[in-house]
Each structure stands twice: as C-alpha cells, then as structure tokens.
C-alpha cells in the first residue's frame, strides 16, 4: 500500500512538472495596417489578469501562457484579434482598422458590412481627421469625401456643407447624427473624439431618416472604450495664424489726386493729420494664437467599456477682436448584463464666440478698403478715442478698428448632446432596442457699445446694450426591433422595424436698451428699451421598415420605407411617404472570378425618395402682429395686423434619388476605388415668394410656397493606393465629384424669382431663379469694353442720347433695339463648381510620418461685390490702384484706349446694375495641410510612455487661383441658398503654422 501511495505522489509531481513546463513566454511585435509599430497596444490572456503592453517598437513579452489560452491583442481605433498560441512562442500581429477600413460602415440605425452595402457612402477615418488640426469636425470632410463641398468661415462659425450639390432653395445643410442622436451641426464635438464619419448620399442610405435626410446625412461615431488595460492619451498643439493677402488700395498721395478728379480737394484735410498713410487692412488683420489641449482615458473588460475625454480649445482670430473658445467633455459607457446591453453617450460643450463685427450694413473689410488713408486710427480729443470722417471728407466709411474694438460682442453657448439606450436579445437573432436622445442648447448673444463720436458722420451720444437669449431642445424616442437569420447557409436576412417620435421646442428673447448717463453700465433697462419673445414647438412621428437580403454574399437586395408626419404642415398635407430599393452584385465572389486580380468588384444601383420640411414653424397658419400702429386722425392708433401670409396648402418637398455605383479593389486591396453616377429630382420645393404690397402683410412681403422642381446630376470618383511593406510605406487617396443643377419647372404664375442680398446701396439683386437655368444663377448685363468716342455711342443708341457717354461701359444690347433695359439681362455666371476634388498623401519611414492634403474646386463663378467698392467710382471712397488707369476722357475722346475701367462718376449703369464687371473665376487649388511627425523610441521612454509623437503642421500655405479677392473659398453671403457664390467681404481663411504633441501612457 505504501508503495502505491509513493507511486501516485510521484505521478502527480511528474504530471505537475509537465503542466508547468507547458506554460511559456510569448513574444512578438504588434503593428498597424501600414506596418508601423504600435506602442501601448494591449496584450491580455482572456479570463485572467495576465497582460502586457507593447513598447515604443511595438514589442511585447507575455509570460505564463498555456497552449490553449486565448490571447487578445487590442488598440484604440483598431479591430481586436484573439489568437490561441498552440506551440508557438513568437506571434506577430497586424491590427486592421475598424469601421474606417471599410470592413464595416455605419448606416441608418446600425452598421453593415462594406461588402453588403448597396448605397453610396463615403467614410473618413479618425486617422484622416487627426492628420489636420481643426477646430470644427465638419472641416475634416473638406476634400476627403467625393461629392461633399465644405466651406469654412470665421472662428466659431459652422462650415457650410453641401452633399451632391444644391437640391433645395431653403436650408441645404445635411442632417448630422452623433452616435444615433439627430442634431444640426458638430460645433460642440471635439475632433479628437471622432472614430469615423460616414457620409450617406443616396436614398438607399438616407431614406430611413425620412424628412431629415433630404440633403444627405453625416453619421458620426465617437470613440468608445476598448477591452484591455486602461489607456491615457494627451494631445496638444499650439500655433499662429494670419491673413497675408491684401487688396491694393490708394495711398494718401494717390487718394488726394483721385479725390481732386472726383471734385474734392482734400489737401488741407490730409495735412491736418500730418499727411500720414494708414493701411486699414493691416490694422484689422493680426496674428492669432491657436491652442488645443485634449485628454482622454479608455478602458474595458469582458462585460463593460468606458471612455472619458475633455478638451480645451482657444483660437484668437486673424481679424482683430474675433475668436473662439470651447470646453468640451464626453463620456461613453456600455455594460453587458447577460443578454441585456445598456449604455450611454453624453457630450457637453461650453463655448464663447467673439464674432466679426459690422456697422451700417457693411462688413469690417468693406470699411477697411473704403476708409480714407489719411486718417489716423486714434484721436484722444474725440469721444471714444477714435478718428473718423466728417462731412468735409465726403466719405462715410467707418473706422474699422473702432467698429471692432469699441465695446464688445460675445456669444456664449451651451450644448448637451447624448443618449441612453438598452438592447436585449429576445431570441437568437432577434433584438429589441430602446433609445432616448437629447439635443439641448442655450445661447446668449450680448453686445455693448459705449458712446462715441469720431467725426460728424458717426456718433452715438449714449451707450447701447442688446441681448438675444435662445434655448431649445429636441427629444427623440426610438424603439426598434431587428431580426437576423440565415436560411440554408446562404440566404441571409436582416429585418428592421422602428417607431420614432421627435419632440422639439425652443424659445427666444430679444431685448435692447440705451443709457444716456454713463458708459460704465452694461445692463438692460426698461426705459428707452425694446423687448420681444417667441416660442415654438414642433413634432414628428415616423414608422420605419427595412429588409436586407443577400444570397451567399453575392446578390444583394435592400428595401426600406418610412411614413412621416410633420407639424410644420397643415392637417391636409401632414403625412409623407418615403421609400428606397437597392440592388447589388458582388462580382468578385463569383466562381469565374477566382484567381483574378480583383479582390473587390461590386456593382450596385438604388432609387428612392426623401422628404424635406425645413421651413419655419406655423407657415401654414395665419399669424398676427400686436402693437401695430395705424395712422388714424393724424396720430398712431395701436392695433393688430396680419403677420406672415399663411398657406394652408403647404406640402412636403420630395426628392427622387437614382444612383449607380461600382466598387473595385485590385491585388488584395492595394489599389481601391469607386465610381458613382447620380440623377436626382427635387419636386415641390419650398421657397419664400415675394408678395405684392397690396396683400398688406406687415410681417413680411413673402409667403412660403411649393414653387419649383429641380434636377441635380453628377459623377463621383475615388481612387486609392496602399503600399504597406518595408520600412518606407505610403498611400494616396484621390477623389473627384461633379454636380449640375437645373430648374425644370415653376409653379403656375411664377416665371422667375430674384434673390441674393443687395450688397451695396444702389446695386440691385443679381441672383435669379428661372426654368432651364441653375438655381439662383447670376443675372445681369454682359459687357464688351469701353466706349471710346461719341460715334461709338451713337452707333448703338442713336444721336441725341445723353445718358451714356464716351468712357462708359459697353453694355451688350442683346435684343438690338438700341435701348438698354431688363430685356438685355442674361446669365452672367454660375456660382456652383463643375467639380470638386481632393488628394491625400501619407507616408512613413521608420519613426517619421508625413501627410500632404490638397483640395480644390473648379469652374465656379464668384460675384465679387468688393470690386464694386474698389472700382465702382460712383462716389468718393478709397479705391483700387487699378482706378489710376481708368478711362480718361478729353473732348469726347478716351485718351487711353487700353483702359479696362470706365470713367469716374460716369453713367449710373456703370456701377448700379449687375454686370460682368463683378464676376470672377472662383476656381482654386489649395495646399490644405502639410505635416511632418516623429515618434520617439528608446529604453528611456518605455518605463513612462507608450507613445510620444511630435509634429509640425501648416494649413492653407499655398493657394493657386485667379480670383482677385482675399480668399476664393466662398459659399454664400448669408444663410440663404439664394446668395451662393457672393463675396461681400467674407472672413478669409488664414495661413497657420502649428506645433503639436501626442502622448499615450
């Protein structure tokens, strides 16, 4: 018996030694798709505390691993891999990109494998976003997604984003969806928090968003926690930005001679100020400091993930007293409780904007280029301390430094965007999800201007305080049921049903007052004040269904439908129905394509409808204006009047989308690309139509009507190349998108509609809506040189006509009746580009990385209203140096025949009418970003950091263009689509140099 026990003990010891001998140390290197080492990647044995992290060279060493263990390799933003080591002691792992590598894309109410997508989607990855330091996330799309046009503005303003051209005349902005939350922009979202951006461009991908998706959808997925040990990341950059381009204007001596030619001798006036020359453009432009600090922490277990982040951004504008400051915070969490998954995504931001200020209906730049150069900036003898013009100067431009700096304007915003959701698997493949989303904002715009007098023209004997307070919220309730199943191993089905309800409300309070006693009191008061307020409510309910089917991943079918009701329409037209049908064929998966060079080859086509209800609330109903004064008995009698003219027959705008696409990839995706053709038609477009004064609408001379049908068509091409082998790796991605819009019909009784702002006193509207033409093309006179003598004038108009004289512009008499009138006006320009394009180059060599990004537009026209200021010569303002070579007339004969500008103070038609003089080619190519980075390595850093990277970046350093303005990046003069391509002195995009640091612990 003793011998048996000893034998058993010996057997156990031997077996234990054998088991111990089975554990080993696993070593290797973890890299990204380009082969670059990943410092700080997590390596963990599932179900244990046994883990390790990679060093600066991507190397790891994990001890005590059994052959049957499951080792998970993970890194933020990349797809985790789980590997069983077996008998291997060396394992090298390449982690691929997650959604941004296009294996999976975000679509409406979920995700979908790229191979099964039948619609038109462009995706921008977090790597592309991080390559360019930006303050607003929308800017990351510029030049990176085919068919998407992005135009940036002043600090703190939202970029103008258009997807596949202009298809409506109202609000043309796309819908933004952040982690399932519907919102109007991305202003409160830190670019550092973005995992990927998907641009949904056709009905197959947008129809499920119904009334909100008319202009396309931009779906943003924020970064989430990853399974593995916690990771702390810190990023920062600092730099400067400035505007280097200037208009060439007259100096004091040139201006004095020019003034004499205009009939004003200002020699003594200039001497009064010491005959100085002030370059007012230099005075309003400055070098602005940019700085950003972002901190995030991410971790996760088998059952939960979390990520927390905070960012502080401050941008001092390149125009004086402009800037933007933002604090943003985000918390994303998920928790698995058996078959139940719960989570939340919450983002909060606080921002302060110092906007570009204006005065007298003129922009700061307009004042700067019009202001007489002999004025000093400051004058201590004047109230307020600034110098401006008086009647003797014959120039009523305002001191732009005083406009910008005297007093202040601040816009303070608070934004909360987030959701809470729960998802449970009821049965295998059947999931129910319930989500509540909130988009909440408050805003306060406060302006204070103390008393001043810088001349007889511009003075204010009191201080003014004005304030606008706004508050609003949108709550969305989504309940969805999804069922996925596979029949016979090849028939794959996914069925989705959603009920969604949107409740929105907002309120605004506008107040202003004067204070005659002191400039020290910046408070609203009742005396000499004004007060108004408005409240709005809106509701939307939608019923949604979608079926996706594929046979063995080869043949694809997607069908969806949505029925929407909107409170913005009357009860007779409240409901709208939208649908989409899409087909796809994965040709590369066919047997006859085996061993071919194609790794991807997919043909797809889709058609469907979306709707639009983006008009002001209550437009279908009559409204009243209280406290309206009627002239009765020689006095004012308070009463009530009709407000905005009602239209109970308002109905949905609708858009029929048609899209054909081809996706391809060669040599295991070394070369990739896609081709799209779209042909869309918008019907019953809503627009504010001018009304005759006889209607008697005191609330405005317009009425919202369904007045037009518009078609938009174009092509999109994307090409990419990836070289991921060796020490030197590089990639290139290029895209090009075209779009053309045309009005195909107008409502009965409507022949044309004028639009666009009146940019200068006396200059007429110059945008026009008309069948057969682009939406709001430029409408005016064609020109053909300068009349050289009276004989040339008489040859056109006949003897005895006195309005037009030698030295005036030749307006083309298109109908040949020797009368210049509105019948001679025609299309003189198109504000929409023929195509937009972008080129993104990335390269890496060992620890160095490089990025070069180029974007541009081609074929658009810009109506440069600044030309009117600089070359109109209708009255005395400072002017372009080109006026020195204007037409000079002596005894009825132009003495300088080569002159291209007309005589000064010539016929009214020289300056008061829209004509080709102001139209310029707006095409440009811009080096949007160039950056060089270096990642530190070595034993000295491994004990403290996972990654340390420095980089130097430059933005907008080179712009190639023929446009004479300060910046060809023009969207529109205001928020209206009918002011597209009009430059009224827009805030130019500055050049910037930035130094940055990324650290991972």
Buried (B, 14 or more C-beta within 10 A) or exposed (E): EEEEEEEEEEEEEEEEEEEEEEEBEBBBBBBBBBBBBBBBBBBBBEEEEBBBBBBBBBBBEBEEBBEEBBBBBBBBBBBBBEBEBEEEEEBEBBBEBBBBBBBBBBBBBBBBEBBBBBBBBBBBBBBBBBBBBBBBBBBBBBBBBBBBBBBBBBBBBBBBBBBBBBBBBBBBBBBBBBBBBBBBBBBBBBBBBBBBBBBBBBBBBBBBBBBBBBBBBBBBBBBBBBBBBEBBBEBBBBBBBEBEBEBEBBBBEBBBEBBEBBEBEBBEBBEEBEEEBBEBBEBBBBEBBBBBBBBBBBBBEEEBBBBBBBBBBBBBBBBBBBBBBBBBBBBBBBBBEEEEBBBBBBBBBBBBBBBBBBBEEBBBBBBBBBBBBBBEBBBEEBBBBBBBBBEEBBBBBBBBBBBBBBBBBBBBBBBBBBBBBBBBBEEEBBBEBEBBBBBBBBBBBBBBBBBBBBBEBBBBEBBBBBBBBBBBBBBBBBBBBBBBEEEEEEEBBBBBBBEBBBBBBBEBBBBBBBBEEEBEEBEBEEEEBEEEEEEBEBEBBBBBBBBBBBEEEBEBBBBBBBBBBBBBBBEEBBBBBBBBBBBBBBBBBEEEBEEEEBBBBBBBBBBBBBBBBBBEBBBBEEEEBEEBEEEEEEEEEEEEBBBBBBBEEBBBBBBBBBBBBBBBBBEEBBBBBBBBBBBBBBBBBBBBBEBEEEEEBEBEBBBBBBBBBBBBBBBBBBBBBBBBEEEEBBBBBBBBBBBBBBBBBBBEEBEEBBBBBEBBEEBBBBBBBBBEBBBBBBBBBBBEEBBBBBEBBBEBBEEEEEEBBBBBBBBBBEEEEEEBEEEBBBBBBBBBBBBBBBBBBBBBEEBEBBBBBBBBBBBBBBBBBBBBBBBBBBBBBBBBBBBEEBBBBEEEBBEEEEBEBBBBBBBEBBBBBBBBBBBBBBBBBBBBBBBBBBBBBEEEBBEEBBBBBBBBBBBBBEBEBEBBBBBBBBBBBEEBBBBBBBBBBBBBBBBBBBBBBBBBB
